[in-house]
Amino acid sequence: MAIHLVKPGETLSLIARDYRRTLAELLVVNRIPNPNMIVPGQQIIIPGLPDADSIPYTIEISIANRILVLKDKGVVVKSYPIAVGRMLYETPVGDFIIVNRQPNPGGPFGALWLSLSKLSYGIHGTNDPSSIGNAVSKGCVRMNNQDVLELASIVPNGTLVLIRPQ
């Protein structure tokens, strides 16, 4: 099962939302009697997702270079050009995991949506391929449709996604 380390200011309700789980699920699985009694550094089990350490793949995203790199046990498999968040809608920096996926999500999200463990953020395709390489999104990571489909065919839910400024 996936593990989340509580960060300062986080609540169990926010963690549940980020991972698209219910508060009740987290309370039961983690045997937490009071949802207001969690502390920074505490490990929270996220049911239904594999431990990221059990997955050989990692995704590294460089916001400045607008590139997504897929690695298998630390070895670069492939690099993809991406679009990132624009001013006022910056792509979040941090360590996340893929929590679920939705084919053909509609709207501007292209062929596939990979939800990240931060509510409202994901890696997705685009209906505007000319946007790739630019800072134009509302914080999500955009890929060409064929690239996001290829990536999703390789990485499972639970894959670690490292988003860095550089």
N, CA and C of each residue as an Amber inpcrd file, in Angstrom:
protein
   498
   0.8300000  -1.1880000   0.0000000   0.0000000   0.0000000   0.0000000
   0.8750000   1.2530000   0.0000000   0.3630000   2.2790000  -0.6210000
   1.0890000   3.5480000  -0.6860000   1.1220000   4.1910000   0.6980000
   2.1790000   4.9280000   0.9420000   2.3550000   5.6420000   2.2120000
   2.5040000   7.1310000   1.9220000   1.7820000   7.9430000   2.6870000
   1.9020000   9.4000000   2.5980000   2.4860000   9.8930000   3.9150000
   3.5080000  10.7470000   3.8300000   4.0610000  11.3700000   5.0370000
   3.3640000  12.7070000   5.2440000   2.7620000  12.8840000   6.4020000
   2.0170000  14.1060000   6.7090000   2.9700000  15.3000000   6.7180000
   2.5570000  16.3470000   6.0090000   3.3270000  17.5990000   5.9710000
   2.6870000  18.6020000   6.9280000   3.4590000  19.5810000   7.3960000
   2.8870000  20.6090000   8.2780000   1.6690000  21.2620000   7.6280000
   0.6120000  21.4150000   8.3940000  -0.5870000  22.0770000   7.9110000
  -1.5870000  21.1600000   7.2200000  -1.2040000  19.9300000   6.9510000
  -2.1380000  19.0100000   6.2920000  -3.1310000  18.4430000   7.2930000
  -4.3240000  18.1810000   6.7970000  -5.3390000  17.4930000   7.5980000
  -5.6260000  16.1520000   6.9290000  -6.2110000  15.2480000   7.6730000
  -6.5520000  13.9480000   7.1120000  -7.5970000  14.1030000   6.0050000
  -8.4850000  15.0630000   6.1400000  -9.4830000  15.3200000   5.0920000
  -8.8170000  15.7570000   3.7890000  -7.8180000  16.6390000   3.8820000
  -7.1030000  17.0840000   2.6810000  -6.3360000  15.9370000   2.0450000
  -5.7080000  15.1140000   2.8590000  -4.9700000  13.9560000   2.3390000
  -5.9320000  13.0170000   1.6110000  -7.0820000  12.7610000   2.2090000
  -8.0900000  11.8950000   1.5780000  -8.4930000  12.4700000   0.2150000
  -8.7460000  13.7620000   0.1520000  -9.1340000  14.3980000  -1.1220000
  -8.0300000  14.2850000  -2.1610000  -6.7810000  14.5450000  -1.7520000
  -5.6650000  14.4940000  -2.6970000  -5.5120000  13.1110000  -3.3230000
  -5.7830000  12.0780000  -2.5450000  -5.6280000  10.7050000  -3.0380000
  -6.9370000  10.1070000  -3.5460000  -8.0090000  10.9320000  -3.5840000
  -9.3300000  10.5000000  -4.0500000  -9.8270000   9.2970000  -3.2500000
  -9.6630000   9.3800000  -1.9380000 -10.1520000   8.3680000  -1.0120000
 -11.1020000   9.0510000  -0.0450000 -11.8730000   8.2670000   0.6880000
 -12.7610000   8.8710000   1.6780000 -12.0240000   8.9940000   3.0080000
 -12.4720000   9.9490000   3.7950000 -11.9140000  10.1170000   5.1360000
 -12.1330000   8.8380000   5.9420000 -13.3180000   8.2530000   5.8000000
 -13.6340000   7.0180000   6.5360000 -12.6470000   5.9050000   6.2000000
 -12.2910000   5.7670000   4.9090000 -11.3150000   4.7490000   4.4950000
  -9.9890000   4.9370000   5.2250000  -9.5090000   6.1830000   5.2390000
  -8.2110000   6.4520000   5.8760000  -8.2690000   6.2170000   7.3820000
  -9.3740000   6.5870000   7.9970000  -9.5180000   6.3750000   9.4410000
  -9.4530000   4.8950000   9.7800000 -10.1680000   4.0700000   9.0170000
 -10.2230000   2.6290000   9.3000000  -8.8780000   1.9680000   9.0450000
  -8.3070000   2.1940000   7.8430000  -7.0630000   1.5280000   7.4680000
  -5.9140000   1.9130000   8.4010000  -5.8970000   3.1660000   8.8320000
  -4.8000000   3.6540000   9.6710000  -5.1030000   3.5580000  11.1650000
  -6.3110000   3.0750000  11.4970000  -6.7330000   2.9390000  12.8980000
  -6.5440000   4.2530000  13.6660000  -7.0710000   5.3170000  13.0560000
  -6.9730000   6.6420000  13.6680000  -8.3190000   6.9510000  14.3080000
  -8.3600000   7.0860000  15.6330000  -9.6350000   7.3440000  16.3000000
 -10.1360000   8.7790000  16.1250000  -9.2030000   9.7180000  15.9700000
  -9.5780000  11.1270000  15.8510000  -8.8500000  11.7310000  14.6480000
  -9.5820000  12.1290000  13.6010000  -8.9200000  12.6590000  12.4010000
  -8.1390000  13.9460000  12.6450000  -8.3770000  14.6070000  13.7630000
  -7.6580000  15.8480000  14.0790000  -6.3500000  15.5990000  14.8190000
  -6.0270000  14.3270000  15.0100000  -4.8290000  13.9870000  15.7880000
  -3.7450000  13.3670000  14.9090000  -3.4110000  14.0360000  13.8080000
  -2.2740000  13.5890000  13.0090000  -1.1790000  14.6330000  13.1340000
   0.0650000  14.2020000  12.9350000   1.2080000  15.1000000  13.1340000
   2.1550000  15.0290000  11.9380000   2.8710000  16.1210000  11.6550000
   3.8400000  16.0970000  10.5680000   4.8260000  14.9380000  10.7390000
   5.1120000  14.2760000   9.6240000   6.0240000  13.1330000   9.6450000
   5.3240000  11.7990000   9.8450000   4.0760000  11.8310000  10.2840000
   3.3130000  10.5950000  10.4910000   3.0550000   9.9200000   9.1470000
   3.1430000   8.5960000   9.1400000   2.8660000   7.8300000   7.9270000
   1.3830000   7.4950000   7.8640000   0.7850000   7.7940000   6.7120000
  -0.6190000   7.4760000   6.4730000  -0.6740000   6.4620000   5.3350000
  -1.2920000   5.3210000   5.5820000  -1.4640000   4.3030000   4.5440000
  -2.5850000   4.7460000   3.6160000  -2.3150000   4.6710000   2.3200000
  -3.3110000   5.0030000   1.3060000  -3.7730000   3.6930000   0.6770000
  -4.9820000   3.2490000   0.9780000  -5.4410000   1.9580000   0.4610000
  -5.6810000   1.9890000  -1.0500000  -5.4950000   0.8390000  -1.6660000
  -5.8050000   0.7040000  -3.0870000  -4.7130000   1.1460000  -4.0390000
  -3.5860000   1.6140000  -3.5100000  -2.4570000   2.0060000  -4.3510000
  -1.2200000   1.2400000  -3.9050000  -0.4190000   0.7600000  -4.8640000
   0.8060000   0.0590000  -4.4770000   1.8290000   1.0180000  -3.8930000
   2.7330000   0.4900000  -3.1020000   3.8420000   1.2600000  -2.5670000
   4.7120000   1.7090000  -3.7440000   5.0230000   2.9880000  -3.8300000
   5.8280000   3.5120000  -4.9410000   7.1720000   2.7950000  -5.0400000
   7.7080000   2.3300000  -3.9110000   8.9940000   1.6160000  -3.9220000
   8.9010000   0.2770000  -4.6440000   7.6900000  -0.2500000  -4.8160000
   7.5180000  -1.5300000  -5.5080000   7.4100000  -1.3440000  -7.0250000
   7.3970000  -0.1030000  -7.4760000   7.2650000   0.2040000  -8.9020000
   8.6360000   0.6460000  -9.4220000   9.1240000   0.0070000 -10.4810000
  10.4680000   0.3540000 -10.9730000  10.5480000   1.7100000 -11.6630000
   9.4030000   2.2650000 -12.0340000   9.3860000   3.5100000 -12.7940000
   9.2760000   4.7320000 -11.8960000   9.8820000   5.8180000 -12.3440000
   9.6670000   7.1360000 -11.7590000   9.5380000   8.1240000 -12.9130000
   8.8150000   9.1860000 -12.6530000   8.6550000  10.2600000 -13.6190000
   9.2670000  11.5040000 -12.9920000  10.1890000  12.1320000 -13.7180000
  10.8090000  13.3680000 -13.2540000  10.4320000  14.4750000 -14.2180000
   9.9070000  15.5640000 -13.6640000   9.4480000  16.6890000 -14.4730000
  10.2690000  17.9220000 -14.1230000  10.8310000  18.5410000 -15.1470000
  11.5430000  19.8110000 -14.9870000  10.6460000  20.9110000 -15.5380000
  10.1940000  21.7870000 -14.6400000   9.3300000  22.8910000 -15.0640000
  10.1060000  23.8450000 -15.9750000  11.3230000  24.2180000 -15.5760000
  12.1070000  25.1830000 -16.3490000  12.4470000  24.6620000 -17.7430000
  12.7760000  23.3720000 -17.8220000  13.1710000  22.7920000 -19.1100000
  11.9930000  22.2460000 -19.8990000  10.8200000  22.2290000 -19.2510000
   9.5900000  21.7420000 -19.8840000   9.7920000  20.3720000 -20.5070000
  10.2580000  19.4700000 -19.6260000  10.5180000  18.1040000 -20.0710000
  10.0860000  17.1160000 -18.9940000   9.5380000  16.0020000 -19.4210000
   9.1620000  14.9030000 -18.5380000  10.0670000  13.7350000 -18.8970000
  10.7390000  13.1780000 -17.8900000  11.6620000  12.0700000 -18.1040000
  11.1220000  10.8380000 -17.3890000  10.9750000   9.7550000 -18.1470000
  10.5690000   8.4740000 -17.5850000  11.8230000   7.6640000 -17.3110000
  11.9180000   7.1650000 -16.0760000  13.0650000   6.3280000 -15.6940000
  12.5800000   4.9670000 -15.2230000  13.3880000   3.9590000 -15.5070000
  13.1610000   2.5930000 -15.0460000  14.3530000   2.2320000 -14.1720000
  14.1290000   2.0820000 -12.8750000  15.1980000   1.8110000 -11.8990000
  16.3340000   2.8320000 -12.0400000  15.9620000   4.0940000 -12.2430000
  16.9400000   5.1730000 -12.3110000  17.5530000   5.4040000 -13.6770000
  17.2710000   4.5390000 -14.6430000  17.8380000   4.6660000 -15.9850000
  16.8060000   5.3350000 -16.8970000  17.2470000   6.3640000 -17.6180000
  16.3320000   7.0930000 -18.5070000  15.8300000   6.1570000 -19.6040000
  14.5140000   6.0840000 -19.7200000  13.8670000   5.3010000 -20.7670000
  13.4960000   6.2180000 -21.9290000  12.9030000   7.3740000 -21.6000000
  12.4420000   8.2910000 -22.6370000  12.2000000   9.6630000 -22.0290000
  12.3500000  10.6930000 -22.8570000  12.0320000  12.0660000 -22.4670000
  10.9280000  12.5750000 -23.3810000  10.0360000  13.3720000 -22.7920000
   8.9100000  13.9100000 -23.5450000   8.8430000  15.4250000 -23.3520000
   8.5390000  16.1770000 -24.4110000   8.3040000  17.6130000 -24.2450000
   6.9330000  17.8210000 -23.5930000   6.8250000  18.8420000 -22.7660000
   5.5770000  19.1100000 -22.0450000   5.2680000  20.6020000 -22.0460000
   4.0530000  20.9180000 -21.6510000   3.6710000  22.2880000 -21.3120000
   3.4150000  22.3010000 -19.8110000   3.6440000  23.4380000 -19.1930000
   3.4870000  23.5710000 -17.7420000   2.6070000  24.7720000 -17.4220000
   2.4130000  25.0060000 -16.1320000   1.5590000  26.0980000 -15.6790000
   2.1080000  27.4640000 -16.0240000   1.1650000  28.3740000 -16.2670000
   1.5280000  29.7620000 -16.5630000   1.5310000  30.5750000 -15.2640000
   1.9350000  31.8260000 -15.3740000   1.9650000  32.7080000 -14.2150000
   0.5800000  32.7320000 -13.5590000   0.5590000  32.7070000 -12.2680000
  -0.6300000  32.6450000 -11.4160000  -1.2440000  31.2420000 -11.3550000
  -0.8030000  30.3420000 -12.2020000  -1.2900000  28.9570000 -12.1960000
  -0.0950000  28.0060000 -12.2970000   0.8510000  28.1730000 -11.3950000
   2.1010000  27.4390000 -11.5130000   1.9160000  25.9510000 -11.2350000
   2.6920000  25.1520000 -11.9410000   2.7230000  23.7130000 -11.7050000
   3.3110000  23.4820000 -10.3150000   2.6530000  22.6680000  -9.4860000
   3.1600000  22.4660000  -8.1290000   4.4770000  21.6960000  -8.1200000
   5.3680000  22.1030000  -7.2420000   6.6540000  21.4330000  -7.0660000
   6.5060000  20.4640000  -5.8990000   7.0560000  19.2770000  -6.0410000
   7.0090000  18.3010000  -4.9540000   7.0050000  16.8860000  -5.4680000
   6.7650000  15.9670000  -4.5390000   6.7170000  14.5400000  -4.8460000
   5.2670000  14.0880000  -4.7660000   4.7870000  13.5020000  -5.8430000
   3.3990000  13.0590000  -5.9380000   3.3830000  11.6390000  -6.4820000
   2.2110000  11.0360000  -6.5190000   2.0590000   9.7630000  -7.2070000
   0.8300000   9.8410000  -8.1070000   0.8060000   8.9700000  -9.0880000
  -0.3720000   8.8540000  -9.9460000  -1.4140000   8.0610000  -9.1620000
  -2.5970000   8.6520000  -8.9550000  -3.6170000   7.9810000  -8.1350000
  -4.7190000   7.3210000  -8.9460000  -4.9700000   7.8180000 -10.1580000
  -5.9420000   7.1680000 -11.0330000  -5.8010000   7.7400000 -12.4310000
  -6.6040000   7.2510000 -13.3390000  -6.5260000   7.6890000 -14.7360000
  -7.9080000   7.6810000 -15.3570000  -8.0810000   8.5640000 -16.3290000
  -9.3650000   8.6390000 -17.0160000  -9.1240000   8.8350000 -18.5080000
  -9.5060000   7.8360000 -19.3200000  -9.3900000   8.0250000 -20.7640000
 -10.4460000   9.0040000 -21.2740000 -10.0850000   9.7540000 -22.3080000
 -10.9960000  10.7040000 -22.9530000 -11.7760000  11.5560000 -21.9520000
 -11.0740000  12.3530000 -21.1350000 -11.7550000  13.1280000 -20.0940000
 -12.5830000  14.3010000 -20.6280000 -12.4450000  14.6160000 -21.8910000
 -13.2190000  15.7150000 -22.4650000 -12.5250000  17.0560000 -22.3090000
 -13.1060000  18.0590000 -22.9130000 -12.5400000  19.4070000 -22.8260000
 -11.1400000  19.4690000 -23.3980000 -10.2820000  20.2840000 -22.7930000
  -8.9350000  20.4870000 -23.3280000  -7.9320000  19.4200000 -22.8850000
  -8.4120000  18.3530000 -22.2360000  -7.5010000  17.4090000 -21.5840000
  -7.0460000  16.2530000 -22.4580000  -7.3740000  16.2990000 -23.7290000
  -6.8410000  15.3360000 -24.6700000  -7.3220000  13.9140000 -24.4550000
  -6.4400000  12.9770000 -24.8030000  -6.7930000  11.5580000 -24.8560000
  -6.8230000  10.8720000 -23.4900000  -6.1410000  11.4370000 -22.4890000
  -6.0290000  10.7420000 -21.2010000  -5.6600000  11.7210000 -20.0950000
  -6.1790000  11.4560000 -18.9070000  -5.8690000  12.2300000 -17.7000000
  -5.2800000  11.2770000 -16.6670000  -4.0950000  11.5970000 -16.1560000
  -3.4660000  10.8700000 -15.0430000  -3.5250000  11.7870000 -13.8320000
  -4.3630000  11.4500000 -12.8500000  -4.5060000  12.2860000 -11.6550000
  -3.2900000  12.1510000 -10.7560000  -2.8190000  13.2900000 -10.2520000
  -1.7280000  13.2900000  -9.2760000  -2.2960000  13.3780000  -7.8650000
  -1.4800000  13.0330000  -6.8970000  -1.8970000  13.0710000  -5.4930000
  -1.8950000  14.5000000  -4.9630000  -2.4240000  15.3850000  -5.7550000
  -2.7010000  16.7680000  -5.3750000  -3.9580000  17.1260000  -6.1500000
  -5.0350000  17.3520000  -5.4380000  -6.3410000  17.5660000  -6.0460000
  -6.2880000  18.6110000  -7.1560000  -6.9160000  18.3160000  -8.2630000
  -7.0470000  19.1930000  -9.4280000  -5.8120000  19.2560000 -10.3140000
  -4.7920000  18.4640000 -10.0290000  -3.5830000  18.4690000 -10.8580000
  -3.3750000  17.0970000 -11.4750000  -2.8320000  17.1200000 -12.6920000
  -2.5720000  15.8710000 -13.3720000  -1.6150000  16.0450000 -14.5300000
  -1.3360000  14.9110000 -15.1450000  -0.5880000  14.8490000 -16.3930000
  -1.6250000  14.4390000 -17.4290000  -1.7460000  15.2100000 -18.4990000
  -2.7980000  14.8870000 -19.4560000  -2.3980000  15.2450000 -20.8770000
  -3.1890000  14.7390000 -21.8080000  -3.0070000  15.0840000 -23.2070000
  -3.5330000  16.4870000 -23.4610000  -3.5650000  16.8590000 -24.7180000
  -4.0530000  18.1970000 -25.0570000  -4.7470000  18.1890000 -26.4100000
  -5.7200000  19.0680000 -26.5520000  -6.3420000  19.2650000 -27.8520000
  -5.6740000  20.4320000 -28.5850000  -4.5700000  20.9430000 -28.0170000
  -3.8170000  22.0400000 -28.6240000  -2.3200000  21.6930000 -28.6230000
  -1.8780000  20.8650000 -29.5810000  -0.4730000  20.4360000 -29.5930000
   0.5230000  21.5920000 -29.6920000   0.0970000  22.7440000 -30.2010000
   1.0200000  23.8830000 -30.3080000   1.3910000  24.4450000 -28.9330000
   0.6670000  24.0380000 -27.8810000   0.9650000  24.5340000 -26.5310000
   2.1760000  23.8350000 -25.9060000   2.5460000  22.6740000 -26.4260000
   3.6620000  21.9140000 -25.8560000   4.9450000  22.7400000 -25.9630000
   5.6880000  22.7690000 -24.8600000   6.9200000  23.5480000 -24.8020000
   6.7270000  24.9170000 -24.1800000   5.4860000  25.2440000 -23.8300000
   5.1810000  26.5710000 -23.2940000   4.6400000  26.5010000 -21.8640000
   4.6040000  27.6520000 -21.2120000   3.9930000  27.7810000 -19.8780000
   2.6000000  28.3600000 -20.1010000   1.6130000  27.4750000 -20.2640000
   0.2820000  27.9090000 -20.6800000  -0.8690000  27.2630000 -19.9030000
  -0.5810000  26.2340000 -19.1140000  -1.6770000  25.4970000 -18.4690000
  -2.0870000  26.1580000 -17.1600000  -3.1040000  25.5900000 -16.5310000
  -3.5330000  26.0630000 -15.2080000  -2.8360000  25.2580000 -14.1130000
  -1.6230000  24.8060000 -14.3980000  -0.8170000  24.1080000 -13.4070000
  -0.5680000  22.6540000 -13.7210000  -1.3650000  22.0820000 -14.6020000
  -1.1670000  20.6790000 -14.9780000   0.0200000  20.5550000 -15.9270000
   0.4140000  19.3070000 -16.1360000   1.4610000  18.9810000 -17.0930000
   0.7730000  18.4470000 -18.3450000   0.9480000  19.1480000 -19.4520000
   0.3440000  18.7340000 -20.7240000   1.3600000  17.9870000 -21.5600000
   0.8650000  16.9550000 -22.2320000   1.7050000  16.1890000 -23.1540000
   0.9510000  16.0380000 -24.4770000   1.6810000  15.7430000 -25.5300000
   1.0250000  15.3530000 -26.7660000   0.2060000  14.0970000 -26.4810000
  -0.9290000  13.9570000 -27.1440000  -1.8120000  12.8200000 -26.8750000
  -1.1070000  11.4780000 -27.0340000  -0.3400000  11.2970000 -28.1030000
   0.3280000  10.0100000 -28.2980000   1.3590000   9.7660000 -27.2060000
   1.9720000  10.8360000 -26.6870000   2.9680000  10.6880000 -25.6180000
   2.3220000  10.2830000 -24.3010000   1.2050000  10.9050000 -23.9330000
   0.5590000  10.5620000 -22.6670000  -0.0070000   9.1400000 -22.7350000
  -0.4910000   8.7350000 -23.9060000  -0.9820000   7.3550000 -24.0550000
   0.1560000   6.3540000 -23.9240000   1.3000000   6.6800000 -24.5190000
   2.4640000   5.7990000 -24.3940000   2.9260000   5.7130000 -22.9440000
   3.0470000   6.8720000 -22.2850000   3.4710000   6.9090000 -20.8830000
   2.5280000   6.0820000 -20.0100000   1.2260000   6.2790000 -20.1960000
   0.2330000   5.5740000 -19.3750000   0.2340000   4.0760000 -19.6310000
   0.6540000   3.6570000 -20.8070000   0.7180000   2.2200000 -21.0900000
   1.8930000   1.5580000 -20.3720000   2.8290000   2.3750000 -19.9010000
   4.0330000   1.8620000 -19.2300000   3.9080000   1.9410000 -17.7130000
   3.4730000   3.0830000 -17.1910000   3.4890000   3.2930000 -15.7390000
   2.1340000   2.9670000 -15.1110000   2.1530000   2.2740000 -13.9690000
   0.9020000   1.9860000 -13.2630000   0.5290000   3.1030000 -12.2930000
  -0.6960000   3.0530000 -11.8190000  -1.0740000   3.9290000 -10.7060000
  -0.1250000   3.6100000  -9.5580000   0.2390000   4.6290000  -8.7970000
   1.1940000   4.4790000  -7.7040000   2.5920000   4.9380000  -8.0930000
   2.8120000   5.2100000  -9.3830000   4.1320000   5.6540000  -9.8510000
   4.4650000   7.0100000  -9.2510000   5.7000000   7.1300000  -8.7740000
   6.2070000   8.3680000  -8.1770000   6.4530000   9.3980000  -9.2820000
   5.9750000  10.6390000  -9.0390000   6.1620000  11.7560000  -9.9680000
   6.8630000  12.8720000  -9.1880000   8.0640000  13.1800000  -9.6060000
   8.8930000  14.2080000  -8.9500000   8.8710000  15.4570000  -9.8150000
   8.2650000  16.5270000  -9.3160000   8.1850000  17.7750000 -10.0700000
   9.1340000  18.7760000  -9.4250000  10.0720000  19.2690000 -10.2330000
  11.1100000  20.1780000  -9.7600000  11.1080000  21.4650000 -10.5860000
  11.5600000  22.5740000  -9.9670000  11.6160000  23.8370000 -10.7190000
  12.5920000  23.7620000 -11.8920000  13.7150000  23.0870000 -11.6990000
  14.7580000  23.0240000 -12.7490000  14.6750000  21.7820000 -13.5690000
